[in-house]
Amino acid sequence: MSKEKLAGIIGGCIAGIIAIVAMVTLLPTSGEAHENTAFHINVIPETPELINGEYNFKYSIPGQHFVFLVTITDEEQGGQLPVRISAKAPGAQVVIYQQDIVEGQVAEVVIIPTQKSVGKTIKVTITGSQGSLTDKKVVSFKGAEGEDDRQEYATELLDKFVSWLATNHPELGITVDTAWNGTMVSPVWLVVSHYLFFSEEWELHMEWHIMVPPYDWAKIDLRHRFDELAPSYAFEISSVDAASEPVPMEVPETVWR
């Protein structure tokens, strides 16, 4: 056999081996469905947040409902197959609302830490699944000592806003009979207090200023659950002691957590 013919055969073999290796490399590997998803999940808030080179965590007290908002980005642009949202948070209770979502919808992943979580970092793994495809996000927050000592006053303020909304904004569907579930939020904040209320349709963020009149203001913003990521309405009482009526205010760009 001539050297030229032998070189041709060897060259052909090498080319074939390269082609086979390339094909194998492109095949999906078990446990790496994340790299082959037709969607991606997005989580709000992303905590901890890297600020000036340092990680800043959100905090939660035992029994508080820490609510993450989850959406999907459809990489196929128009696919309507739902993505099922699940979550794990060792040492905490997990509750999910609107578990199956498509693009444009919002799931709520609620993490409820226990007393054993105080002083610890709660790691939350949120997974989106669509058939054999998955995508994951890992977020975390810290457990803090404390108790809910703001519910009573927050509920008093809620009643003031709700009675006004029922009369002046009936299009929202909020009445004096609307049922609300509340949870403390941002427990480490002192001068300004925060609280979250949830009805079947709305998330209502309440904040108030612990000061003497005329600086005793209270504010709310409203997010329509399951299809909005940010508030769409906001109102303010300029002075609670003076019994000022609520007035519209600039709507925040993001939810409060």
N, C-alpha and C positions, 0 to 999 in steps of 0.2 A: 504494500500500500504506500502511495506516495506521501511525502510530508504535507503537501498541499491538501490532499484529501483528508488526512488525519486531523490537520488543523481545522478543517471545515467541520468535521464531526464533533470535535471537542468544543468548538465555538457554538455549534447548535445546541449541544448539551447544556452549556453554561447559560445560554439564553433561555432555555426551557426551565432551568432551575430558578433563575431570576423571576420569570413569569409566575411560577408556582408560589414562590415566597411572597410575591406581591399580592397574589390572590388571597393567600392565607392571612396576610397582615390586615386585609380589608374586611375579613369576616368578623361578625360580632363575637365578642368574647363573653363567656358566662359571667354574670354579675356586673357587666358594664353597659346595662341598658340605658344608663344616664347619657351616654355619648350618642345614642341612636334615637333619642326621643323626638317625637313630632311636636312636642310642646315643652314649655318650661314653666315652672311655678315661681311666683313672686310673693314675698312675704313682707308685710308692714306691721310693726316696725322691724327694721333690721337691727337687732341688738346682739352683742355690743356694737357701738358705733366708734369707728376709729377717728379721733379728733386730736390734731396736733401730735400724732405719733403715739397716743395713748388710747386704750380701749375704755369706753364709757358705757356702763351697764344701766339698764332700767332696774327698778326695784319693785318688789311685791311683798305684802305682808301675808301671813297665813289667812286663808279663806278668801283672799281677794281674787277676782276673776281677771286674769291677764288675757286680754283679747287680741289675738293676731288676725289680721285680714289676709286672705290668700286669694290670689287670682292666677290665671294661666295666660301664657302667650302662645298662641297657636302658630307653630312654624309653617304649617301647610296653608295658612291664610284661607280660612273658610271652613275648616273641618268642624263638624258639629258633634263629634263623639265626646261624651262627657268624660271628665277626669275625676276619679274618686280621690278625695283627700283623707289622709289618715295621719296620726301623730303619736309620738311616744315622748313621755317626759317622766323618767324614773323619779319616784318620790312625790309625784303630784298627780292630781286627777285631770283627765282630759275629756272635754266635751266638744263636739263639732256640730255646728249648724250649717245647713246647706252643703252637705257632704259631697254631692255630685255637681260639678260645675263645668260650663263651657266658657269660652272667651267672652268677657263682658259681664260675667257673674262673679260674685264674691262669696267665699266661704269664711266662716269665723271659727278659728281654733282657740278654744278657751282653756287656759291652764290654771288650775287652782292649787297653789302650794299648801303644804301642811306646816304645822309647828316645827317639824323636824327639818324643814327647808331653811330655817333662819340661819343666816351666816354662810349659806352654801350657794353655789351656782347651779341653777336649774337649767339643764341642757334639753332643748326641745328639737326633735327631729321631725320635720313635716315632709310627708311624701305624697306625691301625686302619681296615680296609677291609671293607665289606659291600656287594658289588655296586658301584654307582656312588657310594655314600655313603662319606665318609671323616671321620676326626677325628684331630687331631694334638696331641702334647705335645712341648715342647722342654725338655730338661733339660741340665745341664752339670756337669762336675767338672774338677778340675785335676790335671795330671800332676806327680808329685813324684819326686825322686831317691831311689833306694833299691833294696834287693834283699830277697828273701824269706829272712830269717835265722831264722825262727821255726818252720818246717815240722817240723824234727826233734823238738823238744820238744812241739809241738802234737800230733804223731802219737803220742808216748809217752802223753800225757794221754788222747787219744782211745781208745787200747787199754784203759786203765784203766776208762773209762766204759762202753765197748762190752761188755767181758766181764761187768760187773755188770748192764747192761741185759739182756743175753741170758739171764741167770739169773733176774732179778727182775721183768722186764717183757717176757715173751715175746710179749705181745699186740702189741707194736710191730713185730715182725717183724725186729728187729735182732739179728744173730748175729755171732760172731767171723769168719764168712766173708763178711759184707757188705762190698762194695767201696765205697771212698770216694775222691772227688777233692777235694783241698784247695786253698785259695787264701788268701793273706794279705789282711787287711782292716784299715782304719784304721791305715796305716803310720806316721802321725805321732804316735800314742799311744805313751808310753814306759813309765810305771810299770805300767799294765795292758795286757797284750797281747791281741790278738784274732785269731781265725782262723775261716774257714768251711770246713765239709766238706759234700759232697753225695753222697748215695747215690741210687739210683733213686727212692726214696720220700721221703727226708728231707733237709732242710737242717738242719745242726747247727752252731750258733754256739758256739765255744769262747772263753772268756776266763780269764786267770789273772793272779794278783798276784805280781809279782817282788819277794818279800820273804823274810825269814828266818822259820822256824817261830815261833809258830803262825799266822802271817799269810800263809802260802803257800797260799792257797785256789785252787781251780779250779772253774769253773762251765760248764754247758752249757745251752742251750735248743734245743728241737726244733720245727721247722715242717714240717707235711706239705705237700710240694710239690704245686703245681697245683690245690689247692683250699683252701689256707689263706694268709692274709696276715700272720698273727701266730703266734708260738709257741704250742703247746698243752701242752708239758711242759718242766720245768726241774729240774735237779739240781745239787748242790754237793758237792765234797770240801772239807771245812773246812781240812785240812792235808795237802798231798801228802806231805811228808816223814814225817809220822806215819802214813801209809798209812790215813787215815780212809776209811771206806766212803761212797759217795755217799748223799745223802739228798735228798728232794724239797724244792724251794724255791719261792718265789713266782714265777709265770710272768710274764715281761716282757710289756708290752702291745704292743710293736712289735718288728719285726726290727732287727737291728744292721747298719748299713752304714757 
